[in-house]
Amino acid sequence: LPLSLPAASLALVALAAFLLVLVCAIAHVTAKTMPHEDAECRKGSAPNIHDPATRELSVVVPSYNEENRLPLMMDEALDYLEKRQKRDPSFTYEVIVVNDGSKDQTAKVAKEYCKKYGSDKVRVISLEKNRGKGGAVRMGVFSSQGKTILMADADGATKFADIEKVEEGLKNLQPWPKGMAISCGSRAHLEKDSIAKRSYFRTLLMYGFHFLVWFLCVKEIRDTQCGFKLLTREAALQTFSNLHIERWAFDVELLYIAQRLKIPIAEVAVNWTEIEGSKLVPFWSWLQMGRDLLFIRLRYMTGAWKLEAKKCN
């Protein structure tokens, strides 16, 4: 016999509840913690995030098969940093290129800059296997020596001089609670122009992703994915030590953690130009990111992932 309308509605509600419980259980059971690179750093003599800062600024550049795009970014960044140091001799910096298991000559290209500028200014960390952008940035952050730490993409899509804008955003957040603050470069002001250049399908994916970010994780930041973020050393220690996501959605988890820890966050408009050669595959990467967003929320909600306070030496 066909079900009555109230009975059918009740059955659908029960099915939805069952599926929600099932997804929560899967998210909890499949949750994995990130490898403790910070503990590994402490075993050797290499610099690590737990020690006091010895530079004003660390720049972390995650790089996967970037032999063609990396030189343009490095030339612009180092030209700016060298000129800034000449103007202000007290300003010290380091650039850390994290070669994320590249199959091309990325490591060789990066090491040429070590030779040119010296290993005190440019360092290369090579991972044997590709970990993903989040894993690469995390390793670079754990090896940094700066009072502030900048994440910068290897494609050079954001003008490096715009660091002054995100630095100003960081200063405007003072006084920083427990020395923690984050300033995010943002492309939100360019959204209308980018929509005009995209297909309807990619625009739909973009809006769907923005909705999921807002609904599940981060409500106050319009552009979570711009790879130009500046963190105080203490904020970097607390957020990256709790980070689990290794691939594209790691920015969202980073900001979700920051919000949970009540770290103040600024969003600052920066100049940005799309550079050919992106590793993001529109449909599959967005699908993976959507899954990660759901699992971020569910794993913290079910206690599979917990936030732990870390201490500096």
Short mmCIF file of the C-alpha atoms (twelve columns), coordinates in Angstrom:
data_MODEL
# 
_entry.id   MODEL 
# 
loop_
_atom_site.group_PDB 
_atom_site.id 
_atom_site.type_symbol 
_atom_site.label_atom_id 
_atom_site.label_alt_id 
_atom_site.label_comp_id 
_atom_site.label_asym_id 
_atom_site.label_seq_id 
_atom_site.Cartn_x 
_atom_site.Cartn_y 
_atom_site.Cartn_z 
_atom_site.pdbx_PDB_model_num 
ATOM 1   C CA . LEU A 1   0.000  0.000  0.000   1 
ATOM 2   C CA . PRO A 2   1.277  3.506  -0.787  1 
ATOM 3   C CA . LEU A 3   2.384  5.512  2.247   1 
ATOM 4   C CA . SER A 4   0.279  8.468  3.333   1 
ATOM 5   C CA . LEU A 5   1.853  11.913 3.009   1 
ATOM 6   C CA . PRO A 6   2.647  12.285 6.762   1 
ATOM 7   C CA . ALA A 7   4.132  8.787  6.843   1 
ATOM 8   C CA . ALA A 8   6.252  9.477  3.756   1 
ATOM 9   C CA . SER A 9   7.516  12.723 5.268   1 
ATOM 10  C CA . LEU A 10  8.394  10.922 8.483   1 
ATOM 11  C CA . ALA A 11  10.255 8.260  6.529   1 
ATOM 12  C CA . LEU A 12  12.277 10.927 4.655   1 
ATOM 13  C CA . VAL A 13  13.161 12.660 7.921   1 
ATOM 14  C CA . ALA A 14  14.264 9.344  9.421   1 
ATOM 15  C CA . LEU A 15  16.354 8.587  6.323   1 
ATOM 16  C CA . ALA A 16  17.984 12.032 6.432   1 
ATOM 17  C CA . ALA A 17  18.765 11.595 10.140  1 
ATOM 18  C CA . PHE A 18  20.256 8.161  9.478   1 
ATOM 19  C CA . LEU A 19  22.428 9.520  6.640   1 
ATOM 20  C CA . LEU A 20  23.623 12.407 8.843   1 
ATOM 21  C CA . VAL A 21  24.596 10.026 11.638  1 
ATOM 22  C CA . LEU A 22  26.319 7.773  9.090   1 
ATOM 23  C CA . VAL A 23  28.332 10.658 7.601   1 
ATOM 24  C CA . CYS A 24  29.300 11.855 11.099  1 
ATOM 25  C CA . ALA A 25  30.438 8.327  11.984  1 
ATOM 26  C CA . ILE A 26  32.474 8.041  8.766   1 
ATOM 27  C CA . ALA A 27  34.066 11.471 9.367   1 
ATOM 28  C CA . HIS A 28  34.987 10.499 12.926  1 
ATOM 29  C CA . VAL A 29  36.340 7.029  12.127  1 
ATOM 30  C CA . THR A 30  38.387 8.134  9.102   1 
ATOM 31  C CA . ALA A 31  39.908 11.178 10.855  1 
ATOM 32  C CA . LYS A 32  43.690 11.201 10.818  1 
ATOM 33  C CA . THR A 33  46.124 13.498 12.556  1 
ATOM 34  C CA . MET A 34  48.930 15.264 10.713  1 
ATOM 35  C CA . PRO A 35  52.470 13.905 11.194  1 
ATOM 36  C CA . HIS A 36  54.263 15.759 13.974  1 
ATOM 37  C CA . GLU A 37  56.914 17.565 11.938  1 
ATOM 38  C CA . ASP A 38  57.320 20.011 14.802  1 
ATOM 39  C CA . ALA A 39  58.537 17.182 17.040  1 
ATOM 40  C CA . GLU A 40  60.931 16.067 14.295  1 
ATOM 41  C CA . CYS A 41  62.309 19.594 14.010  1 
ATOM 42  C CA . ARG A 42  63.133 19.639 17.697  1 
ATOM 43  C CA . LYS A 43  65.338 16.548 17.335  1 
ATOM 44  C CA . GLY A 44  67.871 18.275 15.109  1 
ATOM 45  C CA . SER A 45  69.647 21.595 14.902  1 
ATOM 46  C CA . ALA A 46  67.384 23.008 12.168  1 
ATOM 47  C CA . PRO A 47  65.404 26.171 12.981  1 
ATOM 48  C CA . ASN A 48  61.859 25.580 14.190  1 
ATOM 49  C CA . ILE A 49  58.750 27.511 15.139  1 
ATOM 50  C CA . HIS A 50  59.093 26.705 18.854  1 
ATOM 51  C CA . ASP A 51  62.288 28.760 19.204  1 
ATOM 52  C CA . PRO A 52  62.461 32.568 19.585  1 
ATOM 53  C CA . ALA A 53  62.442 34.563 16.336  1 
ATOM 54  C CA . THR A 54  65.759 35.590 14.790  1 
ATOM 55  C CA . ARG A 55  64.343 37.357 11.690  1 
ATOM 56  C CA . GLU A 56  61.765 40.064 11.197  1 
ATOM 57  C CA . LEU A 57  60.039 38.165 8.384   1 
ATOM 58  C CA . SER A 58  59.866 34.618 7.040   1 
ATOM 59  C CA . VAL A 59  58.335 34.016 3.605   1 
ATOM 60  C CA . VAL A 60  57.105 30.457 2.966   1 
ATOM 61  C CA . VAL A 61  56.666 29.508 -0.703  1 
ATOM 62  C CA . PRO A 62  55.043 26.086 -1.357  1 
ATOM 63  C CA . SER A 63  56.164 24.837 -4.770  1 
ATOM 64  C CA . TYR A 64  55.059 21.836 -6.818  1 
ATOM 65  C CA . ASN A 65  56.392 21.592 -10.385 1 
ATOM 66  C CA . GLU A 66  57.027 25.355 -10.477 1 
ATOM 67  C CA . GLU A 67  60.310 25.552 -12.405 1 
ATOM 68  C CA . ASN A 68  58.738 27.952 -14.938 1 
ATOM 69  C CA . ARG A 69  56.714 30.231 -12.637 1 
ATOM 70  C CA . LEU A 70  58.957 30.298 -9.559  1 
ATOM 71  C CA . PRO A 71  61.740 32.534 -11.002 1 
ATOM 72  C CA . LEU A 72  59.368 35.436 -11.693 1 
ATOM 73  C CA . MET A 73  57.994 35.289 -8.165  1 
ATOM 74  C CA . MET A 74  61.410 34.935 -6.531  1 
ATOM 75  C CA . ASP A 75  62.932 37.764 -8.581  1 
ATOM 76  C CA . GLU A 76  60.130 40.131 -7.596  1 
ATOM 77  C CA . ALA A 77  60.115 39.081 -3.934  1 
ATOM 78  C CA . LEU A 78  63.862 39.218 -3.417  1 
ATOM 79  C CA . ASP A 79  64.198 42.518 -5.284  1 
ATOM 80  C CA . TYR A 80  61.626 44.023 -2.917  1 
ATOM 81  C CA . LEU A 81  63.149 42.466 0.210   1 
ATOM 82  C CA . GLU A 82  66.703 43.523 -0.675  1 
ATOM 83  C CA . LYS A 83  65.632 47.116 -1.351  1 
ATOM 84  C CA . ARG A 84  63.698 47.190 1.904   1 
ATOM 85  C CA . GLN A 85  66.731 45.942 3.810   1 
ATOM 86  C CA . LYS A 86  68.907 48.630 2.255   1 
ATOM 87  C CA . ARG A 87  66.422 51.282 3.369   1 
ATOM 88  C CA . ASP A 88  66.215 49.737 6.846   1 
ATOM 89  C CA . PRO A 89  69.286 47.664 7.847   1 
ATOM 90  C CA . SER A 90  67.447 46.400 10.948  1 
ATOM 91  C CA . PHE A 91  64.980 44.576 8.693   1 
ATOM 92  C CA . THR A 92  66.000 40.914 8.327   1 
ATOM 93  C CA . TYR A 93  64.252 38.229 6.318   1 
ATOM 94  C CA . GLU A 94  64.370 34.704 4.968   1 
ATOM 95  C CA . VAL A 95  62.593 33.018 2.069   1 
ATOM 96  C CA . ILE A 96  61.820 29.315 2.515   1 
ATOM 97  C CA . VAL A 97  60.961 27.451 -0.692  1 
ATOM 98  C CA . VAL A 98  59.275 24.132 0.088   1 
ATOM 99  C CA . ASN A 99  59.702 21.788 -2.859  1 
ATOM 100 C CA . ASP A 100 56.630 19.574 -2.510  1 
ATOM 101 C CA . GLY A 101 57.875 16.407 -4.220  1 
ATOM 102 C CA . SER A 102 58.216 18.100 -7.613  1 
ATOM 103 C CA . LYS A 103 59.016 16.001 -10.676 1 
ATOM 104 C CA . ASP A 104 60.648 18.868 -12.561 1 
ATOM 105 C CA . GLN A 105 63.604 21.166 -11.783 1 
ATOM 106 C CA . THR A 106 61.879 23.222 -9.062  1 
ATOM 107 C CA . ALA A 107 64.491 22.322 -6.421  1 
ATOM 108 C CA . LYS A 108 67.372 23.143 -8.762  1 
ATOM 109 C CA . VAL A 109 65.845 26.523 -9.657  1 
ATOM 110 C CA . ALA A 110 65.283 27.362 -5.982  1 
ATOM 111 C CA . LYS A 111 68.829 26.365 -5.004  1 
ATOM 112 C CA . GLU A 112 70.236 28.836 -7.533  1 
ATOM 113 C CA . TYR A 113 68.728 31.591 -5.377  1 
ATOM 114 C CA . CYS A 114 70.458 30.083 -2.322  1 
ATOM 115 C CA . LYS A 115 73.769 30.444 -4.136  1 
ATOM 116 C CA . LYS A 116 73.020 33.994 -5.227  1 
ATOM 117 C CA . TYR A 117 71.653 35.396 -1.950  1 
ATOM 118 C CA . GLY A 118 73.121 33.014 0.625   1 
ATOM 119 C CA . SER A 119 71.530 30.288 2.729   1 
ATOM 120 C CA . ASP A 120 70.803 32.758 5.531   1 
ATOM 121 C CA . LYS A 121 68.338 34.507 3.209   1 
ATOM 122 C CA . VAL A 122 67.046 31.689 0.996   1 
ATOM 123 C CA . ARG A 123 66.521 28.095 2.092   1 
ATOM 124 C CA . VAL A 124 65.078 25.108 0.255   1 
ATOM 125 C CA . ILE A 125 63.222 22.274 1.961   1 
ATOM 126 C CA . SER A 126 62.534 19.274 -0.277  1 
ATOM 127 C CA . LEU A 127 59.819 16.739 0.506   1 
ATOM 128 C CA . GLU A 128 60.321 13.309 -1.032  1 
ATOM 129 C CA . LYS A 129 56.609 12.824 -1.753  1 
ATOM 130 C CA . ASN A 130 53.978 15.348 -2.730  1 
ATOM 131 C CA . ARG A 131 52.077 16.306 0.425   1 
ATOM 132 C CA . GLY A 132 49.796 18.995 -0.929  1 
ATOM 133 C CA . LYS A 133 49.927 22.748 -0.489  1 
ATOM 134 C CA . GLY A 134 48.821 22.626 3.146   1 
ATOM 135 C CA . GLY A 135 51.446 20.047 4.073   1 
ATOM 136 C CA . ALA A 136 54.167 22.018 2.282   1 
ATOM 137 C CA . VAL A 137 53.234 25.331 3.928   1 
ATOM 138 C CA . ARG A 138 53.060 23.636 7.314   1 
ATOM 139 C CA . MET A 139 56.595 22.260 6.938   1 
ATOM 140 C CA . GLY A 140 57.894 25.691 5.918   1 
ATOM 141 C CA . VAL A 141 56.155 27.386 8.840   1 
ATOM 142 C CA . PHE A 142 57.610 24.870 11.301  1 
ATOM 143 C CA . SER A 143 61.096 25.711 9.993   1 
ATOM 144 C CA . SER A 144 60.667 29.491 10.048  1 
ATOM 145 C CA . GLN A 145 62.582 32.028 12.124  1 
ATOM 146 C CA . GLY A 146 60.523 35.184 11.581  1 
ATOM 147 C CA . LYS A 147 58.547 37.329 13.996  1 
ATOM 148 C CA . THR A 148 55.930 37.358 11.275  1 
ATOM 149 C CA . ILE A 149 55.406 34.621 8.677   1 
ATOM 150 C CA . LEU A 150 54.041 35.226 5.197   1 
ATOM 151 C CA . MET A 151 52.509 32.541 2.992   1 
ATOM 152 C CA . ALA A 152 53.110 33.425 -0.682  1 
ATOM 153 C CA . ASP A 153 52.216 31.398 -3.773  1 
ATOM 154 C CA . ALA A 154 54.948 30.413 -6.206  1 
ATOM 155 C CA . ASP A 155 53.033 31.776 -9.202  1 
ATOM 156 C CA . GLY A 156 53.516 35.391 -8.110  1 
ATOM 157 C CA . ALA A 157 49.833 36.197 -8.759  1 
ATOM 158 C CA . THR A 158 49.878 38.713 -5.891  1 
ATOM 159 C CA . LYS A 159 52.289 41.631 -6.173  1 
ATOM 160 C CA . PHE A 160 54.864 41.119 -3.442  1 
ATOM 161 C CA . ALA A 161 54.962 44.797 -2.510  1 
ATOM 162 C CA . ASP A 162 51.377 44.328 -1.278  1 
ATOM 163 C CA . ILE A 163 52.918 42.800 1.826   1 
ATOM 164 C CA . GLU A 164 52.887 46.361 3.145   1 
ATOM 165 C CA . LYS A 165 49.087 46.328 2.919   1 
ATOM 166 C CA . VAL A 166 48.748 43.080 4.878   1 
ATOM 167 C CA . GLU A 167 51.336 44.318 7.382   1 
ATOM 168 C CA . GLU A 168 49.196 47.411 7.920   1 
ATOM 169 C CA . GLY A 169 46.178 45.136 8.388   1 
ATOM 170 C CA . LEU A 170 48.114 43.222 11.035  1 
ATOM 171 C CA . LYS A 171 49.135 46.425 12.848  1 
ATOM 172 C CA . ASN A 172 45.539 47.652 12.890  1 
ATOM 173 C CA . LEU A 173 44.550 44.578 14.922  1 
ATOM 174 C CA . GLN A 174 46.783 45.558 17.848  1 
ATOM 175 C CA . PRO A 175 46.848 44.906 20.726  1 
ATOM 176 C CA . TRP A 176 47.192 41.252 19.712  1 
ATOM 177 C CA . PRO A 177 45.773 38.809 22.293  1 
ATOM 178 C CA . LYS A 178 48.678 36.600 23.430  1 
ATOM 179 C CA . GLY A 179 50.701 37.945 20.486  1 
ATOM 180 C CA . MET A 180 48.346 36.381 17.936  1 
ATOM 181 C CA . ALA A 181 46.902 37.983 14.789  1 
ATOM 182 C CA . ILE A 182 46.420 37.114 11.099  1 
ATOM 183 C CA . SER A 183 46.118 39.399 8.074   1 
ATOM 184 C CA . CYS A 184 44.731 37.860 4.860   1 
ATOM 185 C CA . GLY A 185 45.182 39.191 1.367   1 
ATOM 186 C CA . SER A 186 41.838 39.214 -0.418  1 
ATOM 187 C CA . ARG A 187 40.613 39.150 -4.031  1 
ATOM 188 C CA . ALA A 188 36.963 39.679 -3.067  1 
ATOM 189 C CA . HIS A 189 37.000 43.185 -4.588  1 
ATOM 190 C CA . LEU A 190 37.893 41.592 -7.965  1 
ATOM 191 C CA . GLU A 191 35.022 39.087 -7.920  1 
ATOM 192 C CA . LYS A 192 32.782 40.913 -10.413 1 
ATOM 193 C CA . ASP A 193 35.546 41.094 -13.025 1 
ATOM 194 C CA . SER A 194 36.469 37.428 -12.534 1 
ATOM 195 C CA . ILE A 195 32.835 36.309 -12.934 1 
ATOM 196 C CA . ALA A 196 32.662 38.094 -16.301 1 
ATOM 197 C CA . LYS A 197 35.613 36.017 -17.544 1 
ATOM 198 C CA . ARG A 198 34.457 32.638 -16.195 1 
ATOM 199 C CA . SER A 199 32.013 30.102 -17.602 1 
ATOM 200 C CA . TYR A 200 28.631 29.718 -15.898 1 
ATOM 201 C CA . PHE A 201 29.735 26.307 -14.618 1 
ATOM 202 C CA . ARG A 202 32.882 27.646 -12.922 1 
ATOM 203 C CA . THR A 203 30.911 30.584 -11.516 1 
ATOM 204 C CA . LEU A 204 28.364 28.143 -10.078 1 
ATOM 205 C CA . LEU A 205 31.170 26.089 -8.509  1 
ATOM 206 C CA . MET A 206 32.701 29.234 -7.022  1 
ATOM 207 C CA . TYR A 207 29.434 30.381 -5.435  1 
ATOM 208 C CA . GLY A 208 28.757 26.858 -4.167  1 
ATOM 209 C CA . PHE A 209 32.191 26.746 -2.531  1 
ATOM 210 C CA . HIS A 210 31.754 30.206 -0.967  1 
ATOM 211 C CA . PHE A 211 28.392 29.127 0.472   1 
ATOM 212 C CA . LEU A 212 29.854 25.955 1.976   1 
ATOM 213 C CA . VAL A 213 32.754 27.908 3.505   1 
ATOM 214 C CA . TRP A 214 30.310 30.395 5.045   1 
ATOM 215 C CA . PHE A 215 27.764 27.783 6.152   1 
ATOM 216 C CA . LEU A 216 30.204 25.229 7.596   1 
ATOM 217 C CA . CYS A 217 33.382 26.975 8.671   1 
ATOM 218 C CA . VAL A 218 34.316 30.643 8.210   1 
ATOM 219 C CA . LYS A 219 31.736 33.422 8.246   1 
ATOM 220 C CA . GLU A 220 33.775 36.635 8.491   1 
ATOM 221 C CA . ILE A 221 36.305 36.271 5.634   1 
ATOM 222 C CA . ARG A 222 35.060 36.639 2.054   1 
ATOM 223 C CA . ASP A 223 38.165 35.235 0.335   1 
ATOM 224 C CA . THR A 224 39.710 32.341 2.249   1 
ATOM 225 C CA . GLN A 225 41.758 30.996 -0.669  1 
ATOM 226 C CA . CYS A 226 44.099 33.865 -1.517  1 
ATOM 227 C CA . GLY A 227 47.571 32.469 -0.874  1 
ATOM 228 C CA . PHE A 228 48.899 35.721 0.619   1 
ATOM 229 C CA . LYS A 229 48.510 35.507 4.399   1 
ATOM 230 C CA . LEU A 230 50.620 37.083 7.149   1 
ATOM 231 C CA . LEU A 231 50.666 35.597 10.650  1 
ATOM 232 C CA . THR A 232 52.398 36.558 13.858  1 
ATOM 233 C CA . ARG A 233 54.779 33.847 15.038  1 
ATOM 234 C CA . GLU A 234 52.518 32.848 17.932  1 
ATOM 235 C CA . ALA A 235 49.443 32.677 15.664  1 
ATOM 236 C CA . ALA A 236 51.373 30.493 13.197  1 
ATOM 237 C CA . LEU A 237 52.455 28.137 15.986  1 
ATOM 238 C CA . GLN A 238 48.948 27.732 17.402  1 
ATOM 239 C CA . THR A 239 47.124 27.338 14.079  1 
ATOM 240 C CA . PHE A 240 49.554 25.173 12.116  1 
ATOM 241 C CA . SER A 241 50.203 22.878 15.086  1 
ATOM 242 C CA . ASN A 242 46.476 22.066 15.037  1 
ATOM 243 C CA . LEU A 243 46.120 21.855 11.243  1 
ATOM 244 C CA . HIS A 244 45.051 18.557 9.638   1 
ATOM 245 C CA . ILE A 245 44.061 19.307 6.023   1 
ATOM 246 C CA . GLU A 246 47.026 19.041 3.655   1 
ATOM 247 C CA . ARG A 247 45.528 20.043 0.331   1 
ATOM 248 C CA . TRP A 248 43.475 22.895 -1.130  1 
ATOM 249 C CA . ALA A 249 41.032 23.397 1.743   1 
ATOM 250 C CA . PHE A 250 43.788 23.877 4.332   1 
ATOM 251 C CA . ASP A 251 43.270 27.684 4.257   1 
ATOM 252 C CA . VAL A 252 39.687 27.198 5.426   1 
ATOM 253 C CA . GLU A 253 40.703 24.936 8.316   1 
ATOM 254 C CA . LEU A 254 43.468 27.408 9.234   1 
ATOM 255 C CA . LEU A 255 40.965 30.264 9.529   1 
ATOM 256 C CA . TYR A 256 38.405 28.007 11.239  1 
ATOM 257 C CA . ILE A 257 41.025 27.166 13.872  1 
ATOM 258 C CA . ALA A 258 41.882 30.861 14.214  1 
ATOM 259 C CA . GLN A 259 38.245 31.724 14.825  1 
ATOM 260 C CA . ARG A 260 37.899 28.939 17.391  1 
ATOM 261 C CA . LEU A 261 41.008 30.264 19.182  1 
ATOM 262 C CA . LYS A 262 39.623 33.829 18.981  1 
ATOM 263 C CA . ILE A 263 42.616 35.062 16.973  1 
ATOM 264 C CA . PRO A 264 41.775 38.446 15.359  1 
ATOM 265 C CA . ILE A 265 41.769 38.320 11.543  1 
ATOM 266 C CA . ALA A 266 42.012 41.193 9.055   1 
ATOM 267 C CA . GLU A 267 41.039 40.938 5.380   1 
ATOM 268 C CA . VAL A 268 42.931 43.324 3.097   1 
ATOM 269 C CA . ALA A 269 42.411 43.908 -0.630  1 
ATOM 270 C CA . VAL A 270 45.504 43.109 -2.723  1 
ATOM 271 C CA . ASN A 271 46.403 43.286 -6.401  1 
ATOM 272 C CA . TRP A 272 46.044 39.895 -8.061  1 
ATOM 273 C CA . THR A 273 46.536 38.597 -11.581 1 
ATOM 274 C CA . GLU A 274 45.624 35.094 -12.752 1 
ATOM 275 C CA . ILE A 275 48.781 33.291 -13.913 1 
ATOM 276 C CA . GLU A 276 48.628 30.340 -16.310 1 
ATOM 277 C CA . GLY A 277 49.709 26.956 -14.992 1 
ATOM 278 C CA . SER A 278 47.353 26.512 -12.032 1 
ATOM 279 C CA . LYS A 279 47.376 23.033 -10.451 1 
ATOM 280 C CA . LEU A 280 43.683 23.397 -9.525  1 
ATOM 281 C CA . VAL A 281 41.462 21.102 -11.626 1 
ATOM 282 C CA . PRO A 282 38.100 22.936 -11.560 1 
ATOM 283 C CA . PHE A 283 35.553 20.156 -10.967 1 
ATOM 284 C CA . TRP A 284 37.542 17.509 -9.083  1 
ATOM 285 C CA . SER A 285 39.459 19.966 -6.902  1 
ATOM 286 C CA . TRP A 286 36.241 21.755 -5.920  1 
ATOM 287 C CA . LEU A 287 34.609 18.388 -5.179  1 
ATOM 288 C CA . GLN A 288 37.532 17.401 -2.943  1 
ATOM 289 C CA . MET A 289 37.405 20.772 -1.223  1 
ATOM 290 C CA . GLY A 290 33.663 20.457 -0.622  1 
ATOM 291 C CA . ARG A 291 34.189 17.079 1.027   1 
ATOM 292 C CA . ASP A 292 37.023 18.483 3.148   1 
ATOM 293 C CA . LEU A 293 34.870 21.413 4.282   1 
ATOM 294 C CA . LEU A 294 32.123 19.076 5.480   1 
ATOM 295 C CA . PHE A 295 34.619 16.830 7.244   1 
ATOM 296 C CA . ILE A 296 36.373 19.797 8.909   1 
ATOM 297 C CA . ARG A 297 33.133 20.796 10.598  1 
ATOM 298 C CA . LEU A 298 32.039 17.256 11.469  1 
ATOM 299 C CA . ARG A 299 35.417 16.123 12.826  1 
ATOM 300 C CA . TYR A 300 35.722 19.099 15.165  1 
ATOM 301 C CA . MET A 301 32.052 18.790 16.095  1 
ATOM 302 C CA . THR A 302 32.364 15.084 16.983  1 
ATOM 303 C CA . GLY A 303 35.669 15.562 18.832  1 
ATOM 304 C CA . ALA A 304 37.742 13.548 16.347  1 
ATOM 305 C CA . TRP A 305 39.933 16.641 16.027  1 
ATOM 306 C CA . LYS A 306 40.650 18.789 19.077  1 
ATOM 307 C CA . LEU A 307 42.462 22.071 19.539  1 
ATOM 308 C CA . GLU A 308 45.551 21.999 21.726  1 
ATOM 309 C CA . ALA A 309 47.520 24.987 22.998  1 
ATOM 310 C CA . LYS A 310 51.238 24.891 22.137  1 
ATOM 311 C CA . LYS A 311 54.107 26.555 23.998  1 
ATOM 312 C CA . CYS A 312 57.188 28.290 22.620  1 
ATOM 313 C CA . ASN A 313 60.585 27.579 24.130  1 
# 
